[in-house]
């Protein structure tokens, strides 16, 4: 018997079908963020990275243009098993020398990305308006700015992004998650907390006033507790966006780096599923703060995956990655984080979830604890290896990444 056959038998003893778990995992899409490849610089040349976002490190081989970013993504995708999507920011528009600002971006500025996604056989493209790294961010404010010219610029930008998102959905024959996150806030204690939020509400109302196909575009709003330079007050906090989304039929996006350190997104997911048809995720790894470290197979990631799987929400929870590390090989960062998310999902799929729920409902908490502990020692690794084999992806990807670094990345000066 192979290692997998032994593992399959072990899981069968607790009532889990490993074949079914492998089959389900291959169908769960994960949206891969393009901005890991170039340290969130973007392709539109609008300006230096700003908006409370920071990358540290200067590892060789940052993608400097569309062709290099495509090449790096192609290598990363080839090392990622399962169903993949591409997540774009508006700042990755392909302008080809055209003088056009973000408030006037058009679908054709992303046609090259669509072609690339189709060539890669991706499941779809997700999209994000880019409210940072631009001269029209005034005093750290965008949609909540008291300057009407500034506010209107960003409202128009977001309207343009809805049309782009609809185009991406149509071309890819799959929904497009369009996520709105803004960096607006104040470094020190504000004198007026309400007015910026009323202006943000007005801006969102204006954005949503344009018609769009809701079967194609899923609009989400993303909160944050604080950022660099806006430590004391964030306009778009959790309470604001949850209320706005509930009232206007939008989706809430939960970034597990955007809350207080003692809050966990895994506990928020089932609460959101009680009220929302869909919940979106940006999966990251915060170290002491929203530091966007590469996602690893750690406890909170496992708990996030458990809540998705045990609540039969693999089609309701839209999973996206969001991290950027300039101190290590960027392709390895992509692949490591993506595989960690898949490992967590596989672990959740291999749990006897219904049996565990029954023990909880029957008040058999001693048996529940014992079984949960026993599950931790089951041979997950053997099933993971079998999954990779069936996906025609090698378990060891470091050698291929190293080879690409030596032959391609080191040539970038």
C-alpha atoms as a printed R data frame, in Angstrom:
    type eleno elety resid chain resno       x      y       z
1   ATOM     1    CA   UNK     A     1   0.000  0.000   0.000
2   ATOM     2    CA   UNK     A     2   1.103  3.561  -0.688
3   ATOM     3    CA   UNK     A     3   1.256  6.270   1.975
4   ATOM     4    CA   UNK     A     4  -1.947  7.686   0.564
5   ATOM     5    CA   UNK     A     5  -3.757  4.359   0.767
6   ATOM     6    CA   UNK     A     6  -2.829  4.071   4.447
7   ATOM     7    CA   UNK     A     7  -3.996  7.649   5.003
8   ATOM     8    CA   UNK     A     8  -7.239  6.978   3.135
9   ATOM     9    CA   UNK     A     9  -7.919  4.045   5.456
10  ATOM    10    CA   UNK     A    10  -7.149  6.128   8.550
11  ATOM    11    CA   UNK     A    11  -9.618  8.807   7.493
12  ATOM    12    CA   UNK     A    12 -12.240  6.203   6.604
13  ATOM    13    CA   UNK     A    13 -12.105  4.973  10.202
14  ATOM    14    CA   UNK     A    14 -13.471  8.318  11.391
15  ATOM    15    CA   UNK     A    15 -16.028  8.508   8.580
16  ATOM    16    CA   UNK     A    16 -14.154 10.852   6.232
17  ATOM    17    CA   UNK     A    17 -13.837 10.186   2.505
18  ATOM    18    CA   UNK     A    18 -10.416 11.501   1.409
19  ATOM    19    CA   UNK     A    19 -11.319 11.039  -2.262
20  ATOM    20    CA   UNK     A    20 -14.244 13.369  -1.833
21  ATOM    21    CA   UNK     A    21 -12.038 15.895  -0.005
22  ATOM    22    CA   UNK     A    22  -9.509 15.929  -2.858
23  ATOM    23    CA   UNK     A    23 -12.273 16.370  -5.402
24  ATOM    24    CA   UNK     A    24 -13.845 19.271  -3.499
25  ATOM    25    CA   UNK     A    25 -10.539 21.048  -2.915
26  ATOM    26    CA   UNK     A    26  -9.793 21.132  -6.641
27  ATOM    27    CA   UNK     A    27 -13.029 23.077  -7.210
28  ATOM    28    CA   UNK     A    28 -12.549 25.853  -4.619
29  ATOM    29    CA   UNK     A    29 -11.254 28.985  -6.389
30  ATOM    30    CA   UNK     A    30  -8.639 31.216  -4.744
31  ATOM    31    CA   UNK     A    31  -8.004 34.703  -6.115
32  ATOM    32    CA   UNK     A    32  -4.293 35.479  -6.469
33  ATOM    33    CA   UNK     A    33  -3.281 39.127  -6.012
34  ATOM    34    CA   UNK     A    34  -1.075 40.608  -8.718
35  ATOM    35    CA   UNK     A    35   0.555 43.156  -6.396
36  ATOM    36    CA   UNK     A    36   2.914 40.703  -4.666
37  ATOM    37    CA   UNK     A    37   4.990 40.660  -7.849
38  ATOM    38    CA   UNK     A    38   5.979 44.321  -7.921
39  ATOM    39    CA   UNK     A    39   5.632 45.475  -4.293
40  ATOM    40    CA   UNK     A    40   2.287 47.250  -4.979
41  ATOM    41    CA   UNK     A    41   3.915 49.801  -7.309
42  ATOM    42    CA   UNK     A    42   1.407 49.352 -10.131
43  ATOM    43    CA   UNK     A    43   1.748 50.001 -13.848
44  ATOM    44    CA   UNK     A    44   0.042 53.374 -14.295
45  ATOM    45    CA   UNK     A    45   2.973 55.443 -13.004
46  ATOM    46    CA   UNK     A    46   0.755 57.529 -10.744
47  ATOM    47    CA   UNK     A    47   3.185 57.914  -7.857
48  ATOM    48    CA   UNK     A    48   5.115 56.402  -4.973
49  ATOM    49    CA   UNK     A    49   3.421 53.889  -2.686
50  ATOM    50    CA   UNK     A    50   1.264 55.676  -0.111
51  ATOM    51    CA   UNK     A    51  -1.993 55.338   1.804
52  ATOM    52    CA   UNK     A    52  -0.654 53.580   4.898
53  ATOM    53    CA   UNK     A    53   0.794 50.765   2.784
54  ATOM    54    CA   UNK     A    54   4.410 49.804   3.206
55  ATOM    55    CA   UNK     A    55   6.709 47.185   1.748
56  ATOM    56    CA   UNK     A    56  10.057 46.360   3.291
57  ATOM    57    CA   UNK     A    57  13.043 44.746   1.647
58  ATOM    58    CA   UNK     A    58  14.727 44.984  -1.722
59  ATOM    59    CA   UNK     A    59  14.990 41.410  -2.976
60  ATOM    60    CA   UNK     A    60  16.189 41.038  -6.541
61  ATOM    61    CA   UNK     A    61  13.812 40.683  -9.464
62  ATOM    62    CA   UNK     A    62  10.825 42.957  -8.806
63  ATOM    63    CA   UNK     A    63   8.581 43.011 -11.866
64  ATOM    64    CA   UNK     A    64   8.960 46.432 -13.515
65  ATOM    65    CA   UNK     A    65   6.416 46.194 -16.311
66  ATOM    66    CA   UNK     A    66   3.476 44.197 -17.608
67  ATOM    67    CA   UNK     A    67   5.549 41.629 -19.469
68  ATOM    68    CA   UNK     A    68   7.706 40.851 -16.436
69  ATOM    69    CA   UNK     A    69   4.703 40.675 -14.132
70  ATOM    70    CA   UNK     A    70   2.945 38.305 -16.552
71  ATOM    71    CA   UNK     A    71   6.014 36.102 -16.750
72  ATOM    72    CA   UNK     A    72   6.348 35.911 -12.965
73  ATOM    73    CA   UNK     A    73   2.662 35.178 -12.492
74  ATOM    74    CA   UNK     A    74   2.847 32.436 -15.125
75  ATOM    75    CA   UNK     A    75   5.603 30.680 -13.180
76  ATOM    76    CA   UNK     A    76   3.698 31.084  -9.912
77  ATOM    77    CA   UNK     A    77   0.451 29.761 -11.413
78  ATOM    78    CA   UNK     A    78   2.269 26.713 -12.780
79  ATOM    79    CA   UNK     A    79   3.232 25.797  -9.212
80  ATOM    80    CA   UNK     A    80  -0.243 26.310  -7.746
81  ATOM    81    CA   UNK     A    81  -2.657 23.351  -7.769
82  ATOM    82    CA   UNK     A    82  -6.407 23.823  -8.014
83  ATOM    83    CA   UNK     A    83  -8.702 26.508  -9.376
84  ATOM    84    CA   UNK     A    84  -7.195 29.994  -9.594
85  ATOM    85    CA   UNK     A    85  -8.463 33.513 -10.195
86  ATOM    86    CA   UNK     A    86  -6.535 36.765 -10.722
87  ATOM    87    CA   UNK     A    87  -7.029 39.790  -8.493
88  ATOM    88    CA   UNK     A    88  -6.158 43.174 -10.050
89  ATOM    89    CA   UNK     A    89  -5.913 46.718  -8.745
90  ATOM    90    CA   UNK     A    90  -6.904 49.568 -11.053
91  ATOM    91    CA   UNK     A    91  -3.328 50.839 -10.846
92  ATOM    92    CA   UNK     A    92  -2.348 47.885 -13.058
93  ATOM    93    CA   UNK     A    93  -4.049 49.420 -16.082
94  ATOM    94    CA   UNK     A    94  -2.164 48.953 -19.371
95  ATOM    95    CA   UNK     A    95  -2.181 52.512 -20.745
96  ATOM    96    CA   UNK     A    96   0.397 52.108 -23.545
97  ATOM    97    CA   UNK     A    97   1.404 55.765 -23.312
98  ATOM    98    CA   UNK     A    98  -2.153 57.135 -23.307
99  ATOM    99    CA   UNK     A    99  -2.635 60.201 -21.100
100 ATOM   100    CA   UNK     A   100  -5.623 59.171 -19.003
101 ATOM   101    CA   UNK     A   101  -6.200 59.428 -15.265
102 ATOM   102    CA   UNK     A   102  -7.875 56.910 -12.992
103 ATOM   103    CA   UNK     A   103 -11.248 58.626 -13.112
104 ATOM   104    CA   UNK     A   104 -11.410 57.871 -16.839
105 ATOM   105    CA   UNK     A   105 -10.039 54.317 -17.037
106 ATOM   106    CA   UNK     A   106 -11.881 52.142 -19.529
107 ATOM   107    CA   UNK     A   107 -12.320 48.377 -20.022
108 ATOM   108    CA   UNK     A   108  -9.829 48.318 -22.899
109 ATOM   109    CA   UNK     A   109  -7.070 49.288 -20.462
110 ATOM   110    CA   UNK     A   110  -7.458 45.783 -18.995
111 ATOM   111    CA   UNK     A   111  -7.976 43.805 -22.200
112 ATOM   112    CA   UNK     A   112  -4.407 42.498 -22.062
113 ATOM   113    CA   UNK     A   113  -5.055 41.112 -18.586
114 ATOM   114    CA   UNK     A   114  -8.147 39.315 -19.880
115 ATOM   115    CA   UNK     A   115  -6.106 37.745 -22.657
116 ATOM   116    CA   UNK     A   116  -3.496 36.622 -20.132
117 ATOM   117    CA   UNK     A   117  -6.132 35.172 -17.790
118 ATOM   118    CA   UNK     A   118  -7.697 33.191 -20.622
119 ATOM   119    CA   UNK     A   119  -4.306 31.873 -21.704
120 ATOM   120    CA   UNK     A   120  -3.676 30.721 -18.137
121 ATOM   121    CA   UNK     A   121  -7.075 29.030 -17.926
122 ATOM   122    CA   UNK     A   122  -8.070 31.084 -14.879
123 ATOM   123    CA   UNK     A   123 -11.521 30.872 -13.334
124 ATOM   124    CA   UNK     A   124 -12.076 34.640 -13.366
125 ATOM   125    CA   UNK     A   125 -10.718 38.114 -12.567
126 ATOM   126    CA   UNK     A   126 -11.473 40.204  -9.499
127 ATOM   127    CA   UNK     A   127 -10.918 43.945  -9.289
128 ATOM   128    CA   UNK     A   128 -10.120 46.758  -6.875
129 ATOM   129    CA   UNK     A   129 -10.352 50.525  -7.355
130 ATOM   130    CA   UNK     A   130  -7.002 52.035  -6.318
131 ATOM   131    CA   UNK     A   131  -7.389 54.861  -3.802
132 ATOM   132    CA   UNK     A   132  -3.726 55.195  -2.901
133 ATOM   133    CA   UNK     A   133  -0.444 56.254  -4.517
134 ATOM   134    CA   UNK     A   134  -1.983 59.204  -6.359
135 ATOM   135    CA   UNK     A   135  -1.767 62.976  -6.254
136 ATOM   136    CA   UNK     A   136  -5.542 63.303  -5.791
137 ATOM   137    CA   UNK     A   137  -5.323 61.803  -2.301
138 ATOM   138    CA   UNK     A   138  -5.533 65.074  -0.357
139 ATOM   139    CA   UNK     A   139  -4.660 65.203   3.343
140 ATOM   140    CA   UNK     A   140  -4.993 61.415   3.376
141 ATOM   141    CA   UNK     A   141  -8.634 61.514   2.205
142 ATOM   142    CA   UNK     A   142 -10.437 60.322  -0.922
143 ATOM   143    CA   UNK     A   143 -14.162 59.469  -0.876
144 ATOM   144    CA   UNK     A   144 -14.567 61.227   2.472
145 ATOM   145    CA   UNK     A   145 -12.706 64.400   1.490
146 ATOM   146    CA   UNK     A   146 -14.320 67.780   2.254
147 ATOM   147    CA   UNK     A   147 -12.768 68.980  -1.019
148 ATOM   148    CA   UNK     A   148 -15.522 68.380  -3.548
149 ATOM   149    CA   UNK     A   149 -13.095 68.144  -6.461
150 ATOM   150    CA   UNK     A   150 -11.161 65.386  -4.719
151 ATOM   151    CA   UNK     A   151 -14.275 63.518  -3.664
152 ATOM   152    CA   UNK     A   152 -15.788 63.665  -7.161
153 ATOM   153    CA   UNK     A   153 -12.554 62.417  -8.748
154 ATOM   154    CA   UNK     A   154 -12.667 59.263  -6.638
155 ATOM   155    CA   UNK     A   155 -16.406 58.780  -7.102
156 ATOM   156    CA   UNK     A   156 -15.840 58.885 -10.853
157 ATOM   157    CA   UNK     A   157 -12.919 56.478 -10.494
158 ATOM   158    CA   UNK     A   158 -15.112 53.974  -8.682
159 ATOM   159    CA   UNK     A   159 -17.889 54.322 -11.247
160 ATOM   160    CA   UNK     A   160 -15.365 53.611 -13.982
161 ATOM   161    CA   UNK     A   161 -14.208 50.541 -12.037
162 ATOM   162    CA   UNK     A   162 -17.736 49.137 -11.947
163 ATOM   163    CA   UNK     A   163 -17.854 49.263 -15.748
164 ATOM   164    CA   UNK     A   164 -14.431 47.631 -15.917
165 ATOM   165    CA   UNK     A   165 -15.544 44.926 -13.488
166 ATOM   166    CA   UNK     A   166 -18.630 44.228 -15.589
167 ATOM   167    CA   UNK     A   167 -16.387 43.887 -18.644
168 ATOM   168    CA   UNK     A   168 -14.059 41.480 -16.812
169 ATOM   169    CA   UNK     A   169 -17.007 39.358 -15.685
170 ATOM   170    CA   UNK     A   170 -18.447 39.221 -19.188
171 ATOM   171    CA   UNK     A   171 -15.142 38.329 -20.819
172 ATOM   172    CA   UNK     A   172 -14.274 35.646 -18.260
173 ATOM   173    CA   UNK     A   173 -17.829 34.295 -17.995
174 ATOM   174    CA   UNK     A   174 -17.545 34.494 -14.215
175 ATOM   175    CA   UNK     A   175 -18.512 36.995 -11.550
176 ATOM   176    CA   UNK     A   176 -16.093 39.801 -10.697
177 ATOM   177    CA   UNK     A   177 -15.662 40.771  -7.055
178 ATOM   178    CA   UNK     A   178 -15.074 44.541  -7.003
179 ATOM   179    CA   UNK     A   179 -13.741 45.503  -3.614
180 ATOM   180    CA   UNK     A   180 -13.744 49.077  -2.286
181 ATOM   181    CA   UNK     A   181 -11.077 49.927   0.287
182 ATOM   182    CA   UNK     A   182  -9.987 53.475   1.027
183 ATOM   183    CA   UNK     A   183  -7.091 54.697   3.218
184 ATOM   184    CA   UNK     A   184  -9.020 57.661   4.643
185 ATOM   185    CA   UNK     A   185  -8.413 58.617   8.250
186 ATOM   186    CA   UNK     A   186  -6.493 60.842  10.677
187 ATOM   187    CA   UNK     A   187  -3.189 60.425  12.439
188 ATOM   188    CA   UNK     A   188  -4.368 62.065  15.654
189 ATOM   189    CA   UNK     A   189  -7.663 62.400  17.488
190 ATOM   190    CA   UNK     A   190 -10.203 64.091  15.177
191 ATOM   191    CA   UNK     A   191 -12.606 66.836  16.200
192 ATOM   192    CA   UNK     A   192 -15.386 65.449  14.013
193 ATOM   193    CA   UNK     A   193 -15.876 61.723  13.481
194 ATOM   194    CA   UNK     A   194 -19.305 61.872  11.873
195 ATOM   195    CA   UNK     A   195 -18.884 64.257   8.928
196 ATOM   196    CA   UNK     A   196 -16.228 62.196   7.104
197 ATOM   197    CA   UNK     A   197 -18.455 59.141   7.395
198 ATOM   198    CA   UNK     A   198 -21.451 61.036   6.074
199 ATOM   199    CA   UNK     A   199 -19.355 62.152   3.102
200 ATOM   200    CA   UNK     A   200 -18.232 58.550   2.556
201 ATOM   201    CA   UNK     A   201 -21.856 57.427   2.667
202 ATOM   202    CA   UNK     A   202 -22.774 60.108   0.121
203 ATOM   203    CA   UNK     A   203 -19.928 59.012  -2.148
204 ATOM   204    CA   UNK     A   204 -20.938 55.352  -1.988
205 ATOM   205    CA   UNK     A   205 -24.554 56.289  -2.720
206 ATOM   206    CA   UNK     A   206 -23.416 58.198  -5.811
207 ATOM   207    CA   UNK     A   207 -21.236 55.308  -6.956
208 ATOM   208    CA   UNK     A   208 -24.083 52.821  -6.609
209 ATOM   209    CA   UNK     A   209 -26.462 55.095  -8.508
210 ATOM   210    CA   UNK     A   210 -25.120 53.873 -11.844
211 ATOM   211    CA   UNK     A   211 -26.730 50.743 -13.280
212 ATOM   212    CA   UNK     A   212 -24.711 47.525 -13.404
213 ATOM   213    CA   UNK     A   213 -25.395 43.810 -13.728
214 ATOM   214    CA   UNK     A   214 -25.458 42.460 -10.169
215 ATOM   215    CA   UNK     A   215 -25.298 38.905 -11.475
216 ATOM   216    CA   UNK     A   216 -21.856 39.743 -12.850
217 ATOM   217    CA   UNK     A   217 -20.406 42.293 -10.425
218 ATOM   218    CA   UNK     A   218 -20.284 41.630  -6.689
219 ATOM   219    CA   UNK     A   219 -19.423 44.904  -4.966
220 ATOM   220    CA   UNK     A   220 -17.726 44.567  -1.591
221 ATOM   221    CA   UNK     A   221 -16.605 47.084   1.021
222 ATOM   222    CA   UNK     A   222 -13.537 46.495   3.189
223 ATOM   223    CA   UNK     A   223 -12.979 47.963   6.635
224 ATOM   224    CA   UNK     A   224  -9.793 48.603   8.580
225 ATOM   225    CA   UNK     A   225  -9.101 49.476  12.191
226 ATOM   226    CA   UNK     A   226  -6.070 51.704  11.511
227 ATOM   227    CA   UNK     A   227  -3.141 52.270   9.171
228 ATOM   228    CA   UNK     A   228   0.261 53.919   9.116
229 ATOM   229    CA   UNK     A   229  -0.378 57.643   9.383
230 ATOM   230    CA   UNK     A   230  -4.042 57.121  10.331
231 ATOM   231    CA   UNK     A   231  -3.583 55.518  13.720
232 ATOM   232    CA   UNK     A   232  -6.322 57.388  15.596
233 ATOM   233    CA   UNK     A   233  -9.302 57.301  13.258
234 ATOM   234    CA   UNK     A   234 -10.359 55.339  10.169
235 ATOM   235    CA   UNK     A   235 -13.385 56.580   8.264
236 ATOM   236    CA   UNK     A   236 -14.335 53.202   6.825
237 ATOM   237    CA   UNK     A   237 -14.363 51.140  10.003
238 ATOM   238    CA   UNK     A   238 -16.099 47.810  10.528
239 ATOM   239    CA   UNK     A   239 -19.342 49.154  11.944
240 ATOM   240    CA   UNK     A   240 -19.752 51.668   9.128
241 ATOM   241    CA   UNK     A   241 -19.276 49.172   6.326
242 ATOM   242    CA   UNK     A   242 -21.284 46.344   7.861
243 ATOM   243    CA   UNK     A   243 -24.258 48.660   8.272
244 ATOM   244    CA   UNK     A   244 -23.834 50.156   4.819
245 ATOM   245    CA   UNK     A   245 -23.488 46.745   3.170
246 ATOM   246    CA   UNK     A   246 -26.539 45.366   4.976
247 ATOM   247    CA   UNK     A   247 -28.668 48.343   4.008
248 ATOM   248    CA   UNK     A   248 -27.586 48.405   0.368
249 ATOM   249    CA   UNK     A   249 -27.250 44.718  -0.456
250 ATOM   250    CA   UNK     A   250 -23.477 44.730  -0.798
251 ATOM   251    CA   UNK     A   251 -20.882 42.187   0.258
252 ATOM   252    CA   UNK     A   252 -18.551 42.709   3.224
253 ATOM   253    CA   UNK     A   253 -14.911 41.857   2.713
254 ATOM   254    CA   UNK     A   254 -13.017 40.679   5.790
255 ATOM   255    CA   UNK     A   255  -9.246 41.148   5.759
256 ATOM   256    CA   UNK     A   256  -7.790 39.211   8.677
257 ATOM   257    CA   UNK     A   257  -5.113 41.874   9.143
258 ATOM   258    CA   UNK     A   258  -7.598 44.721   9.488
259 ATOM   259    CA   UNK     A   259  -8.859 44.187  13.019
260 ATOM   260    CA   UNK     A   260  -7.581 44.511  16.563
261 ATOM   261    CA   UNK     A   261  -4.951 41.845  17.317
262 ATOM   262    CA   UNK     A   262  -7.314 39.911  19.599
263 ATOM   263    CA   UNK     A   263 -10.088 39.754  16.973
264 ATOM   264    CA   UNK     A   264 -10.170 36.782  14.634
265 ATOM   265    CA   UNK     A   265 -11.870 36.619  11.242
266 ATOM   266    CA   UNK     A   266 -12.632 32.926  11.719
267 ATOM   267    CA   UNK     A   267 -15.218 33.911  14.343
268 ATOM   268    CA   UNK     A   268 -16.655 36.640  12.123
269 ATOM   269    CA   UNK     A   269 -17.312 34.376   9.131
270 ATOM   270    CA   UNK     A   270 -20.235 32.384  10.645
271 ATOM   271    CA   UNK     A   271 -21.733 35.606  12.016
272 ATOM   272    CA   UNK     A   272 -21.683 37.121   8.534
273 ATOM   273    CA   UNK     A   273 -23.089 33.964   6.939
274 ATOM   274    CA   UNK     A   274 -26.139 34.277   9.170
275 ATOM   275    CA   UNK     A   275 -27.077 37.502   7.358
276 ATOM   276    CA   UNK     A   276 -25.256 37.690   4.011
277 ATOM   277    CA   UNK     A   277 -25.499 35.512   0.909
278 ATOM   278    CA   UNK     A   278 -21.802 36.060   0.229
279 ATOM   279    CA   UNK     A   279 -18.767 37.003   2.287
280 ATOM   280    CA   UNK     A   280 -15.416 37.984   0.788
281 ATOM   281    CA   UNK     A   281 -11.980 37.411   2.314
282 ATOM   282    CA   UNK     A   282  -8.542 38.917   1.915
283 ATOM   283    CA   UNK     A   283  -6.311 36.378   3.593
284 ATOM   284    CA   UNK     A   284  -3.065 37.724   4.969
285 ATOM   285    CA   UNK     A   285  -0.847 37.249   8.014
286 ATOM   286    CA   UNK     A   286  -0.457 40.127  10.401
287 ATOM   287    CA   UNK     A   287   2.550 40.096  12.723
288 ATOM   288    CA   UNK     A   288   1.626 42.426  15.602
289 ATOM   289    CA   UNK     A   289  -0.204 44.703  13.151
290 ATOM   290    CA   UNK     A   290  -1.502 44.686   9.569
291 ATOM   291    CA   UNK     A   291   1.933 43.809   8.213
292 ATOM   292    CA   UNK     A   292   0.792 41.710   5.227
293 ATOM   293    CA   UNK     A   293   3.258 38.900   5.809
294 ATOM   294    CA   UNK     A   294   3.100 35.859   3.534
295 ATOM   295    CA   UNK     A   295   0.284 33.507   4.528
296 ATOM   296    CA   UNK     A   296   1.493 30.377   6.327
297 ATOM   297    CA   UNK     A   297  -0.259 27.213   7.476
298 ATOM   298    CA   UNK     A   298  -0.950 28.443  10.997
299 ATOM   299    CA   UNK     A   299  -3.753 28.227  13.547
300 ATOM   300    CA   UNK     A   300  -5.936 31.137  12.434
301 ATOM   301    CA   UNK     A   301  -5.706 30.110   8.791
302 ATOM   302    CA   UNK     A   302  -6.852 26.613   9.780
303 ATOM   303    CA   UNK     A   303  -9.779 28.075  11.724
304 ATOM   304    CA   UNK     A   304 -10.776 30.309   8.797
305 ATOM   305    CA   UNK     A   305 -10.842 27.287   6.511
306 ATOM   306    CA   UNK     A   306 -12.815 25.233   9.038
307 ATOM   307    CA   UNK     A   307 -15.555 27.862   9.193
308 ATOM   308    CA   UNK     A   308 -15.786 27.939   5.401
309 ATOM   309    CA   UNK     A   309 -15.992 24.164   5.049
310 ATOM   310    CA   UNK     A   310 -18.042 23.136   8.087
311 ATOM   311    CA   UNK     A   311 -20.716 25.704   7.149
312 ATOM   312    CA   UNK     A   312 -20.928 24.431   3.554
313 ATOM   313    CA   UNK     A   313 -19.844 27.877   2.414
314 ATOM   314    CA   UNK     A   314 -17.191 27.127  -0.206
315 ATOM   315    CA   UNK     A   315 -19.387 28.856  -2.802
316 ATOM   316    CA   UNK     A   316 -20.520 31.640  -0.468
317 ATOM   317    CA   UNK     A   317 -17.116 32.738   0.808
318 ATOM   318    CA   UNK     A   318 -15.007 34.365  -1.909
319 ATOM   319    CA   UNK     A   319 -11.376 33.699  -1.001
320 ATOM   320    CA   UNK     A   320  -8.619 36.079  -2.067
321 ATOM   321    CA   UNK     A   321  -5.016 36.481  -0.954
322 ATOM   322    CA   UNK     A   322  -3.522 39.830   0.056
323 ATOM   323    CA   UNK     A   323   0.086 40.105   1.160
324 ATOM   324    CA   UNK     A   324   3.340 41.522  -0.168
325 ATOM   325    CA   UNK     A   325   6.873 40.844   0.958
326 ATOM   326    CA   UNK     A   326   9.820 42.500  -0.777
327 ATOM   327    CA   UNK     A   327  12.413 40.782   1.417
328 ATOM   328    CA   UNK     A   328  12.132 37.320  -0.173
329 ATOM   329    CA   UNK     A   329  11.642 35.779  -3.593
330 ATOM   330    CA   UNK     A   330   8.267 37.125  -4.679
331 ATOM   331    CA   UNK     A   331   7.253 34.054  -6.687
332 ATOM   332    CA   UNK     A   332   7.980 31.803  -3.739
333 ATOM   333    CA   UNK     A   333   5.861 34.150  -1.607
334 ATOM   334    CA   UNK     A   334   2.937 33.771  -4.003
335 ATOM   335    CA   UNK     A   335   3.172 29.987  -4.091
336 ATOM   336    CA   UNK     A   336   3.803 29.505  -0.373
337 ATOM   337    CA   UNK     A   337   0.776 31.590   0.608
338 ATOM   338    CA   UNK     A   338  -1.506 29.995  -1.967
339 ATOM   339    CA   UNK     A   339  -0.521 26.473  -0.965
340 ATOM   340    CA   UNK     A   340  -0.962 27.322   2.709
341 ATOM   341    CA   UNK     A   341  -4.562 28.367   1.982
342 ATOM   342    CA   UNK     A   342  -5.177 25.116   0.121
343 ATOM   343    CA   UNK     A   343  -3.601 23.040   2.891
344 ATOM   344    CA   UNK     A   344  -5.929 24.700   5.404
345 ATOM   345    CA   UNK     A   345  -8.949 23.955   3.212
346 ATOM   346    CA   UNK     A   346  -7.865 20.340   2.769
347 ATOM   347    CA   UNK     A   347  -7.412 19.973   6.507
348 ATOM   348    CA   UNK     A   348 -10.951 21.265   7.025
349 ATOM   349    CA   UNK     A   349 -12.361 18.969   4.342
350 ATOM   350    CA   UNK     A   350 -10.746 15.982   6.068
351 ATOM   351    CA   UNK     A   351 -12.409 16.600   9.431
352 ATOM   352    CA   UNK     A   352 -15.489 14.624  10.557
353 ATOM   353    CA   UNK     A   353 -17.397 17.887  10.754
354 ATOM   354    CA   UNK     A   354 -20.902 16.481  11.106
355 ATOM   355    CA   UNK     A   355 -19.837 14.103  13.850
356 ATOM   356    CA   UNK     A   356 -18.097 16.936  15.708
357 ATOM   357    CA   UNK     A   357 -21.226 19.092  15.445
358 ATOM   358    CA   UNK     A   358 -23.341 16.237  16.834
359 ATOM   359    CA   UNK     A   359 -21.051 15.853  19.834
360 ATOM   360    CA   UNK     A   360 -21.351 19.576  20.519
361 ATOM   361    CA   UNK     A   361 -25.140 19.565  20.186
362 ATOM   362    CA   UNK     A   362 -25.409 16.556  22.497
363 ATOM   363    CA   UNK     A   363 -23.241 18.254  25.097
364 ATOM   364    CA   UNK     A   364 -20.540 15.588  24.893
365 ATOM   365    CA   UNK     A   365 -17.745 18.124  25.305
366 ATOM   366    CA   UNK     A   366 -15.151 15.728  26.705
367 ATOM   367    CA   UNK     A   367 -15.503 13.447  23.695
368 ATOM   368    CA   UNK     A   368 -15.536 16.467  21.412
369 ATOM   369    CA   UNK     A   369 -12.247 17.747  22.803
370 ATOM   370    CA   UNK     A   370 -10.667 14.309  22.609
371 ATOM   371    CA   UNK     A   371 -11.690 13.766  19.010
372 ATOM   372    CA   UNK     A   372 -10.560 17.225  17.935
373 ATOM   373    CA   UNK     A   373  -7.141 16.459  19.389
374 ATOM   374    CA   UNK     A   374  -6.960 13.058  17.711
375 ATOM   375    CA   UNK     A   375  -7.744 14.634  14.334
376 ATOM   376    CA   UNK     A   376  -4.616 16.766  14.582
377 ATOM   377    CA   UNK     A   377  -2.439 13.660  14.219
378 ATOM   378    CA   UNK     A   378  -4.134 12.218  11.146
379 ATOM   379    CA   UNK     A   379  -1.917 11.873   8.017
380 ATOM   380    CA   UNK     A   380  -2.913 15.089   6.234
381 ATOM   381    CA   UNK     A   381   0.472 15.249   4.497
382 ATOM   382    CA   UNK     A   382  -0.073 12.009   2.593
383 ATOM   383    CA   UNK     A   383  -3.403 13.260   1.235
384 ATOM   384    CA   UNK     A   384  -1.815 16.592   0.295
385 ATOM   385    CA   UNK     A   385   0.902 14.751  -1.649
386 ATOM   386    CA   UNK     A   386  -1.730 12.704  -3.476
387 ATOM   387    CA   UNK     A   387  -3.646 15.877  -4.337
388 ATOM   388    CA   UNK     A   388  -0.513 17.504  -5.791
389 ATOM   389    CA   UNK     A   389   0.225 14.385  -7.836
390 ATOM   390    CA   UNK     A   390  -3.265 14.404  -9.332
391 ATOM   391    CA   UNK     A   391  -2.912 18.115 -10.076
392 ATOM   392    CA   UNK     A   392   0.387 17.367 -11.843
393 ATOM   393    CA   UNK     A   393   2.224 19.789  -9.545
394 ATOM   394    CA   UNK     A   394   5.436 18.923  -7.710
395 ATOM   395    CA   UNK     A   395   5.512 19.083  -3.929
396 ATOM   396    CA   UNK     A   396   8.958 20.700  -3.922
397 ATOM   397    CA   UNK     A   397   8.741 23.982  -5.821
398 ATOM   398    CA   UNK     A   398  11.828 25.692  -4.410
399 ATOM   399    CA   UNK     A   399  14.207 24.296  -7.030
400 ATOM   400    CA   UNK     A   400  12.090 25.640  -9.873
401 ATOM   401    CA   UNK     A   401  11.767 29.035  -8.199
402 ATOM   402    CA   UNK     A   402  15.520 29.129  -7.612
403 ATOM   403    CA   UNK     A   403  16.200 28.242 -11.226
404 ATOM   404    CA   UNK     A   404  13.902 31.055 -12.433
405 ATOM   405    CA   UNK     A   405  15.628 33.473 -10.078
406 ATOM   406    CA   UNK     A   406  19.072 32.542 -11.387
407 ATOM   407    CA   UNK     A   407  18.106 32.681 -15.057
408 ATOM   408    CA   UNK     A   408  15.569 35.518 -15.124
409 ATOM   409    CA   UNK     A   409  15.238 37.571 -11.946
410 ATOM   410    CA   UNK     A   410  18.957 38.193 -11.480
411 ATOM   411    CA   UNK     A   411  19.097 39.744 -14.941
412 ATOM   412    CA   UNK     A   412  16.730 42.527 -13.880
413 ATOM   413    CA   UNK     A   413  18.784 45.521 -12.839
